[in-house]
Amino acid sequence: MKTFTLFSVGASLLFSRALAGQQTYSMTHNGVEVPVVIKELPWIDRKLNFNSSASQSKRDGPISVTTNWAGAIQESPVAGDFHTIIADWRVNGIYPPPGVGPPTGSDEYFLVEWVGLGSDCGVIFQAGTGQTLTQGGGLQQFAWWEWFPDNAIQTINMPIAYMDKFRVKLTATNPSNGKATGGVVIIENETQGVTFTLTATDHTEVCLNNAEWIVENVRNTAFPWPTFENVEFTECEAFTTTGAQQGITGTTAVHGTSIDGRTVVSEYQDNEDFYVQP
């Protein structure tokens, strides 16, 4: 299989950031290789923002309340460290918050769904799908990956449509002492028969003690959470370096609070399935 290699260098004078890491990637449609185009979005500081306000939960167990994430975090590997995370979900639409019209000017609502490894030490290896809603109700949907904070969101020219079923798998490569500097991304649009594969190397070390399944309001400090249909994460699995397998049971439920007062809730179903409800 032919592959393409990219050395990431900060190209934007606005942000003047030298981006670390190397990536090799390819994409196939029904087994036939197709061209890959990766576009980096403008840099956004997407650190997890905890909110000290109280939140109601519909299930017992650990709870975290944030302004920008909603989902589940597995923070306790039963043995070893996490090195692989998997989940399926369908791509839904996003809409303006209740009582609010479409964005104006250059404003946008920006929602992403992803699986990730890390976050505990400020670095996250992550990939998933996303939607932006811009002036006049224009909706854009995309697949993406990121090694935060080494690079910004990298969008992929992958076909994507409403209710397409995606499977996303991340594997940290050559983990050592609970950390890794590289990994493999596999994003499958199972509905359209398209698979994107990327190998990343030479990045900032990511800690492998957390595994995350998340819906994120990227522009949480400027805009309320958009309205969206429930995001149902299914077949959620995380694997450790010792071969142990874990699901959603025992995770921390992460609820999102919006600047307009709404709460986005993470709702447990069983060990492999949960949903995020606005």
Number of C-alpha atoms within 10 A of each C-alpha: 7 8 14 12 13 12 11 15 14 17 12 12 7 9 11 10 15 13 17 17 19 16 19 15 19 19 27 18 17 12 10 10 16 16 12 16 12 16 13 18 12 12 14 14 10 16 15 14 14 16 15 10 8 10 17 10 15 11 12 8 11 12 19 19 23 23 26 28 29 29 30 29 25 21 17 16 20 13 13 17 24 32 28 24 25 24 23 22 23 22 25 20 22 22 18 19 19 10 5 10 12 17 17 11 9 7 14 22 26 22 24 21 26 25 30 27 29 26 21 15 12 13 20 26 32 28 26 30 25 24 20 20 22 19 15 11 16 11 16 15 22 19 28 26 26 20 28 22 20 19 23 21 22 18 21 18 15 25 15 20 17 10 12 15 17 23 21 25 24 26 22 24 17 12 20 13 9 15 20 22 20 23 23 19 24 20 23 24 23 15 14 16 13 21 23 23 16 19 19 22 17 13 22 19 20 25 25 31 21 23 33 26 30 25 29 23 24 22 19 23 13 11 18 22 31 22 17 16 13 17 21 19 27 20 16 24 20 26 22 19 19 13 13 14 16 22 20 24 15 15 23 19 25 29 29 31 27 20 14 11 9 14 20 26 24 29 21 21 15 13 16 17 20 21 22 24 20 21
